[in-house]
C-alpha cells in the first residue's frame, strides 16, 4: 500500500516551482491504438503552442516500441541510471516536433523500481525532465502491485483510454478497480475511441454507473476519438492526422481534446497535498 503522507511530502518538495501539466494515460485498448492516441494528441498540443514530452512507461522493450520515433542510440531512463559513467541519449525530438523518452527497457526493469532508492532516483529524473516541458503525456501500464510505474503518478491525473468493445470495457473497469484497491478512492477521466458521440456517452454512462455503485468513485467523460480512416492513412505517411488531414473528423476530435487539456491545466484536479 502506498504511504500517502510520505508521498505527498516528497511531491511538494519535488514539485516546488513552476509545475508542468502531467497526464498519465492507461489503456484498455490495443497497443497500436494507444500509441496512435498519444502521438496524435502530442502533435495536437504542440500545434496549439505547448512544448510536449511523451514518456513511454510501459514494460514493452525499447526496440519493440513502434510509432514513437525513438532514436537508435536512445537509452531508457533506468539504463541511464544504472550506468551513469556512460553517455546516454534519453530524450529524442520526433519529426513532428515533440519529445519522446522511455522509462524502462523491458519487463525485467520493472522490478528495479520496487527498490526505494531506484524509485526516488527515477522520480527525480522525471521531475527534472518534466520541468523542461509544459505538458507531459505518460503512456503507462500498472505494475505487478497494481500501481502506476512511478509512485508519484498514483495521485496525479489519470485518463482511461477505452473503446466500446466489450473486452475493452471490462479491461477499463478492471484497471480502475485495481488501482483504487491499492491507492484508495480517486477520480479518473475516460476517453472513448472508435465511437460516435452517442455511442461514447452510452459506454461512459454504463462504466460510470458501475464505478459509482461498486467503487464509490466519480468518472469524468473527457471526450471521444471517432472511427476515422484518416487516422490509418496519416500513420502510414508518418504524420499526425491534424497535419495530413486537418479537416478530418479525427483531427477535430484531437484539437478539442488538446484544447481541453491545455485550458484545464490537465483534465482532473491532481491531489498533491
C-alpha positions in Angstrom: 0.0 0.0 0.0 1.3 3.5 -0.9 2.2 5.7 2.1 0.3 8.8 1.0 1.8 11.1 3.7 5.4 10.4 2.7 4.5 10.6 -1.0 2.7 13.9 -0.6 5.7 15.3 1.3 8.0 14.2 -1.5 5.8 15.6 -4.1 5.7 19.0 -2.5 9.4 19.1 -2.4 9.9 17.8 -6.0 7.2 20.0 -7.5 8.4 23.2 -5.9 8.5 25.9 -8.6 6.6 26.0 -11.9 4.6 22.8 -12.4 4.3 21.1 -15.7 1.0 19.5 -16.7 1.3 15.8 -16.3 -1.3 13.4 -17.7 -0.9 9.6 -17.4 -2.9 7.5 -19.8 -3.8 3.9 -19.0 -5.0 1.9 -22.0 -7.8 -0.6 -22.2 -7.4 -0.6 -26.0 -4.9 -2.3 -28.2 -1.3 -1.1 -28.0 -1.4 0.3 -31.5 -4.4 2.4 -30.6 -2.7 3.7 -27.5 0.4 4.8 -29.5 -1.8 6.4 -32.1 -3.7 8.3 -29.4 -0.5 9.6 -27.7 1.3 10.6 -30.9 -1.7 12.5 -32.3 -2.5 14.1 -29.0 1.1 15.2 -28.6 1.1 16.7 -32.1 -2.2 18.5 -31.5 -0.9 20.0 -28.2 2.3 21.1 -30.0 0.3 22.7 -32.7 -1.5 24.7 -30.1 1.8 26.1 -28.9 2.7 23.7 -26.0 6.1 22.1 -25.5 5.3 18.4 -25.1 7.1 15.3 -24.0 5.7 11.8 -24.2 7.2 9.3 -21.7 6.6 5.7 -22.7 6.4 4.0 -19.3 5.1 0.5 -20.3 7.2 -2.7 -20.0 7.5 -3.1 -23.7 11.1 -3.5 -24.8 12.5 -0.3 -26.2 13.4 -2.0 -29.5 9.8 -3.3 -29.8 8.1 0.0 -29.4 6.5 1.1 -32.7 5.4 4.6 -33.6 7.2 6.7 -31.0 10.3 7.5 -33.1 12.9 6.5 -30.6 16.4 7.2 -31.7 18.6 4.1 -32.4 21.1 5.5 -29.9 18.5 6.2 -27.3 18.6 4.6 -23.8 15.9 4.2 -21.3 16.0 6.3 -18.2 16.6 3.2 -16.0 19.6 2.2 -18.2 21.0 5.7 -17.8 20.6 5.4 -14.0 22.3 2.0 -14.0 25.3 3.2 -16.0 25.9 6.9 -15.2 29.5 6.6 -16.3 28.3 6.3 -19.9 26.9 8.9 -22.2 23.2 8.3 -22.7 20.7 9.9 -25.1 17.5 9.7 -23.1 15.2 12.2 -24.9 14.7 12.4 -28.7 12.8 15.0 -30.6 10.5 13.5 -33.2 10.0 14.7 -36.7 6.6 16.1 -35.6 8.4 18.2 -33.0 7.5 16.8 -29.6 9.9 14.9 -27.4 9.9 11.2 -26.6 11.5 9.2 -23.8 11.4 5.6 -22.4 11.3 4.8 -18.8 12.1 1.1 -18.9 14.0 -1.1 -21.3 11.7 -4.1 -20.7 9.6 -6.1 -18.2 12.6 -7.1 -16.1 13.4 -3.5 -15.3 10.0 -3.0 -13.6 11.3 -5.0 -10.6 14.1 -2.5 -10.1 11.5 0.2 -9.4 10.5 -1.7 -6.4 13.7 -0.6 -4.7 13.2 2.7 -2.9 16.4 4.3 -4.0 15.8 3.5 -7.6 12.2 4.8 -7.5 13.3 8.0 -5.9 16.0 8.5 -8.5 13.6 7.8 -11.3 11.1 10.3 -9.9 13.7 13.0 -9.5 14.8 12.4 -13.1 11.1 12.5 -14.2 10.6 15.9 -12.5 13.8 17.4 -13.9 12.8 16.3 -17.4 9.1 17.3 -17.0 10.1 20.8 -15.9 11.7 21.3 -19.3 8.3 20.9 -20.9 4.8 22.4 -20.5 2.9 19.2 -20.9 4.0 15.6 -20.2 1.9 12.6 -21.5 2.7 9.3 -19.9 1.9 6.1 -21.7 1.5 3.9 -18.6 0.6 0.4 -17.5 0.1 -0.9 -14.0 2.9 -2.8 -12.4 2.8 -6.1 -10.6 1.5 -4.2 -7.5 -1.4 -2.8 -9.5 0.0 0.7 -9.2 1.5 3.2 -11.6 5.1 2.7 -12.8 6.2 5.8 -10.7 4.7 6.2 -7.3 4.1 9.9 -7.8 1.7 9.2 -10.7 -0.7 7.4 -8.5 -2.2 10.6 -7.2 -1.8 12.6 -10.4 -4.1 13.0 -13.3 -5.1 9.7 -15.0 -7.1 9.1 -18.1 -8.5 5.7 -19.0 -8.5 5.1 -22.8 -11.0 2.6 -24.0 -13.2 1.5 -26.9 -16.8 0.4 -26.9 -15.7 -3.2 -27.4 -16.9 -5.5 -24.5 -13.4 -6.7 -23.7 -12.1 -3.1 -23.6 -14.9 -2.0 -21.2 -14.1 -5.0 -18.9 -10.4 -4.1 -19.0 -11.1 -0.4 -18.3 -13.1 -1.2 -15.2 -10.5 -3.7 -14.0 -7.8 -1.1 -14.3 -9.8 1.4 -12.3 -10.6 -1.2 -9.6 -7.1 -2.5 -9.3 -5.6 1.0 -8.8 -8.3 2.1 -6.4 -7.8 -1.1 -4.3 -4.1 -0.1 -3.9 -4.1 3.7 -3.6 -7.6 4.4 -2.4 -10.6 6.1 -3.9 -9.8 8.7 -6.6 -11.3 10.0 -9.8 -10.4 9.2 -13.4 -11.0 10.7 -16.8 -12.4 8.5 -19.6 -11.8 8.8 -23.3 -13.6 6.5 -25.8 -12.1 5.7 -29.2 -13.9 4.2 -32.3 -17.3 5.6 -31.3 -19.8 8.2 -32.3 -20.7 10.8 -29.7 -23.9 8.9 -28.8 -22.1 5.6 -28.6 -19.3 7.1 -26.4 -21.8 8.6 -24.0 -23.6 5.3 -23.6 -20.3 3.5 -22.9 -19.3 6.2 -20.4 -22.7 6.2 -18.7 -22.5 2.4 -18.2 -19.0 2.3 -16.7 -19.5 5.4 -14.6 -22.7 3.9 -13.1 -20.9 0.7 -12.2 -17.9 2.6 -10.8 -20.2 4.8 -8.7 -22.2 1.9 -7.4 -19.4 -0.5 -6.5 -16.3 1.6 -6.0 -18.0 4.9 -4.9 -15.9 7.0 -7.3 -16.7 9.6 -9.9 -15.5 9.3 -13.5 -15.3 12.3 -15.9 -16.2 12.0 -19.6 -13.3 13.6 -21.4 -14.3 13.0 -25.0 -14.1 10.7 -27.9 -12.0 9.9 -30.9 -14.2 8.7 -33.8 -13.6 5.8 -36.1 -11.9 7.6 -38.9 -9.9 6.0 -41.8 -7.8 9.2 -42.0 -6.0 8.1 -38.8 -4.6 5.0 -40.5 -3.7 7.0 -43.6 -1.8 9.5 -41.6 0.0 6.8 -39.7 1.2 5.2 -42.9 2.5 8.6 -44.0 4.3 9.0 -40.7 2.3 12.1 -39.9 -0.2 13.4 -37.4 -3.8 13.4 -38.7 -4.1 17.1 -37.9 -1.2 17.8 -40.3 -2.1 15.4 -43.0 -5.9 15.7 -43.0 -6.8 18.8 -41.0 -10.5 18.6 -41.9 -10.9 15.0 -40.9 -13.3 14.1 -38.0 -10.4 12.7 -36.0 -8.4 16.0 -36.4 -11.3 17.9 -35.0 -11.6 15.5 -32.0 -7.9 15.7 -31.2 -8.0 19.5 -31.4 -10.9 19.5 -29.0 -9.2 17.2 -26.6 -5.9 19.2 -26.7 -7.8 22.4 -26.0 -9.5 20.8 -23.0 -6.2 19.6 -21.6 -4.4 22.9 -22.1 -7.4 25.0 -20.8 -7.9 22.9 -17.7 -4.2 22.5 -17.0 -4.9 18.8 -17.3 -8.2 17.0 -17.2 -8.5 16.3 -13.5 -7.5 18.0 -10.3 -4.4 16.4 -9.1 -4.1 15.6 -5.3 -0.6 16.7 -4.3 -1.5 17.7 -0.7 
